[in-house]
Amino acid sequence: MSLHAHHEPASPAPPGGQRPRTPWLVRLLMFAVLGVGAYYIIAEHGAHLLAAWPLLILLACPLMHIFMHGGHGGHGGHNQTQQRSEGVAND
């Protein structure tokens, strides 16, 4: 018998399928730590970030093109469903 044959979950799922809420103090501390970290990164490496800004903008264009075209089905006719319902054939 393999070790993975009868794997039980470590903790039972909460009732209703909802995740337990994170206490507000933990969230506040997390945002404070992230804010302090962001400040130090910008303060210590601001010159590097400013030097890389044009490259980051140019890199954002193809990345947005790749990752954000999923919503409308790619390139081509955006009104294909309307044309099909009207009986117009695509050429």
Beta strands, then each sheet from edge to edge (+ up, - down):
end
